Amino acid sequence: MKFGYFVRSTVFTYPEVRDLSIKVDNLGFDSIHVNDHFLGMDTRQDRREPMLDAIMLLTALAVETKKVKL
């Protein structure tokens, strides 16, 4: 069985996502997934708040993680 972690890029800042992803990598998870939507999944979210871009986020996480698949 493989385990993955889904990043909610509409809720966390990049430093929070980076730190969580490093922990996930160190815990031995197999993969990290991000959403790629122009609007967040949470309908209560203020649409004026920033959202992390999927490609840029995965690129940044590739520098920070060692074993986990992105």
ChimeraX commands (.cxc) that place a marker at each C-alpha (Angstrom):
marker #1 position 0.00,0.00,0.00 radius 0.5
marker #1 position 1.23,3.49,-0.84 radius 0.5
marker #1 position 0.41,6.71,0.96 radius 0.5
marker #1 position 0.19,10.21,-0.45 radius 0.5
marker #1 position -0.36,13.68,0.95 radius 0.5
marker #1 position -2.68,16.24,-0.68 radius 0.5
marker #1 position -1.60,19.86,-0.27 radius 0.5
marker #1 position -4.41,22.36,0.17 radius 0.5
marker #1 position -2.74,25.28,-1.54 radius 0.5
marker #1 position -5.64,27.61,-0.78 radius 0.5
marker #1 position -5.25,27.27,2.99 radius 0.5
marker #1 position -1.53,27.32,3.73 radius 0.5
marker #1 position 1.31,29.71,2.90 radius 0.5
marker #1 position 4.37,28.43,1.04 radius 0.5
marker #1 position 6.53,28.16,4.19 radius 0.5
marker #1 position 3.80,26.05,5.83 radius 0.5
marker #1 position 3.44,23.81,2.75 radius 0.5
marker #1 position 7.24,23.47,2.51 radius 0.5
marker #1 position 7.57,22.45,6.16 radius 0.5
marker #1 position 4.68,19.97,5.94 radius 0.5
marker #1 position 6.08,18.49,2.72 radius 0.5
marker #1 position 9.51,17.99,4.26 radius 0.5
marker #1 position 7.88,16.20,7.21 radius 0.5
marker #1 position 5.82,14.06,4.82 radius 0.5
marker #1 position 8.99,13.18,2.89 radius 0.5
marker #1 position 10.86,12.28,6.09 radius 0.5
marker #1 position 7.94,10.15,7.32 radius 0.5
marker #1 position 8.22,7.98,4.20 radius 0.5
marker #1 position 5.08,8.97,2.30 radius 0.5
marker #1 position 5.17,7.94,-1.36 radius 0.5
marker #1 position 3.76,11.06,-3.02 radius 0.5
marker #1 position 2.62,14.64,-2.65 radius 0.5
marker #1 position -0.28,15.98,-4.71 radius 0.5
marker #1 position -1.41,19.55,-5.32 radius 0.5
marker #1 position -4.58,20.99,-6.80 radius 0.5
marker #1 position -4.55,23.02,-10.00 radius 0.5
marker #1 position -7.64,25.21,-9.96 radius 0.5
marker #1 position -8.10,28.90,-10.54 radius 0.5
marker #1 position -10.48,29.03,-7.60 radius 0.5
marker #1 position -10.19,27.12,-4.37 radius 0.5
marker #1 position -12.31,24.10,-3.58 radius 0.5
marker #1 position -13.56,25.71,-0.39 radius 0.5
marker #1 position -16.56,27.87,-1.29 radius 0.5
marker #1 position -16.12,29.84,1.93 radius 0.5
marker #1 position -12.68,31.03,0.86 radius 0.5
marker #1 position -12.28,34.72,0.12 radius 0.5
marker #1 position -11.43,34.77,-3.59 radius 0.5
marker #1 position -9.20,37.79,-3.10 radius 0.5
marker #1 position -6.75,35.75,-1.04 radius 0.5
marker #1 position -3.69,34.36,-2.86 radius 0.5
marker #1 position -3.50,30.76,-3.99 radius 0.5
marker #1 position -0.28,28.88,-4.70 radius 0.5
marker #1 position 0.25,27.98,-8.38 radius 0.5
marker #1 position 0.56,24.21,-8.88 radius 0.5
marker #1 position 3.56,24.18,-11.24 radius 0.5
marker #1 position 5.53,26.72,-9.21 radius 0.5
marker #1 position 4.68,24.90,-5.98 radius 0.5
marker #1 position 5.81,21.51,-7.32 radius 0.5
marker #1 position 9.01,23.07,-8.65 radius 0.5
marker #1 position 9.80,24.61,-5.27 radius 0.5
marker #1 position 8.98,21.37,-3.43 radius 0.5
marker #1 position 11.29,19.42,-5.75 radius 0.5
marker #1 position 14.18,21.45,-4.33 radius 0.5
marker #1 position 13.11,20.83,-0.73 radius 0.5
marker #1 position 12.20,17.10,-0.80 radius 0.5
marker #1 position 14.40,14.08,-1.44 radius 0.5
marker #1 position 12.43,10.84,-1.96 radius 0.5
marker #1 position 8.75,11.63,-2.34 radius 0.5
marker #1 position 7.15,11.68,-5.82 radius 0.5
marker #1 position 5.53,14.95,-6.83 radius 0.5
marker link #1:1,2 radius 0.2
marker link #1:2,3 radius 0.2
marker link #1:3,4 radius 0.2
marker link #1:4,5 radius 0.2
marker link #1:5,6 radius 0.2
marker link #1:6,7 radius 0.2
marker link #1:7,8 radius 0.2
marker link #1:8,9 radius 0.2
marker link #1:9,10 radius 0.2
marker link #1:10,11 radius 0.2
marker link #1:11,12 radius 0.2
marker link #1:12,13 radius 0.2
marker link #1:13,14 radius 0.2
marker link #1:14,15 radius 0.2
marker link #1:15,16 radius 0.2
marker link #1:16,17 radius 0.2
marker link #1:17,18 radius 0.2
marker link #1:18,19 radius 0.2
marker link #1:19,20 radius 0.2
marker link #1:20,21 radius 0.2
marker link #1:21,22 radius 0.2
marker link #1:22,23 radius 0.2
marker link #1:23,24 radius 0.2
marker link #1:24,25 radius 0.2
marker link #1:25,26 radius 0.2
marker link #1:26,27 radius 0.2
marker link #1:27,28 radius 0.2
marker link #1:28,29 radius 0.2
marker link #1:29,30 radius 0.2
marker link #1:30,31 radius 0.2
marker link #1:31,32 radius 0.2
marker link #1:32,33 radius 0.2
marker link #1:33,34 radius 0.2
marker link #1:34,35 radius 0.2
marker link #1:35,36 radius 0.2
marker link #1:36,37 radius 0.2
marker link #1:37,38 radius 0.2
marker link #1:38,39 radius 0.2
marker link #1:39,40 radius 0.2
marker link #1:40,41 radius 0.2
marker link #1:41,42 radius 0.2
marker link #1:42,43 radius 0.2
marker link #1:43,44 radius 0.2
marker link #1:44,45 radius 0.2
marker link #1:45,46 radius 0.2
marker link #1:46,47 radius 0.2
marker link #1:47,48 radius 0.2
marker link #1:48,49 radius 0.2
marker link #1:49,50 radius 0.2
marker link #1:50,51 radius 0.2
marker link #1:51,52 radius 0.2
marker link #1:52,53 radius 0.2
marker link #1:53,54 radius 0.2
marker link #1:54,55 radius 0.2
marker link #1:55,56 radius 0.2
marker link #1:56,57 radius 0.2
marker link #1:57,58 radius 0.2
marker link #1:58,59 radius 0.2
marker link #1:59,60 radius 0.2
marker link #1:60,61 radius 0.2
marker link #1:61,62 radius 0.2
marker link #1:62,63 radius 0.2
marker link #1:63,64 radius 0.2
marker link #1:64,65 radius 0.2
marker link #1:65,66 radius 0.2
marker link #1:66,67 radius 0.2
marker link #1:67,68 radius 0.2
marker link #1:68,69 radius 0.2
marker link #1:69,70 radius 0.2
view
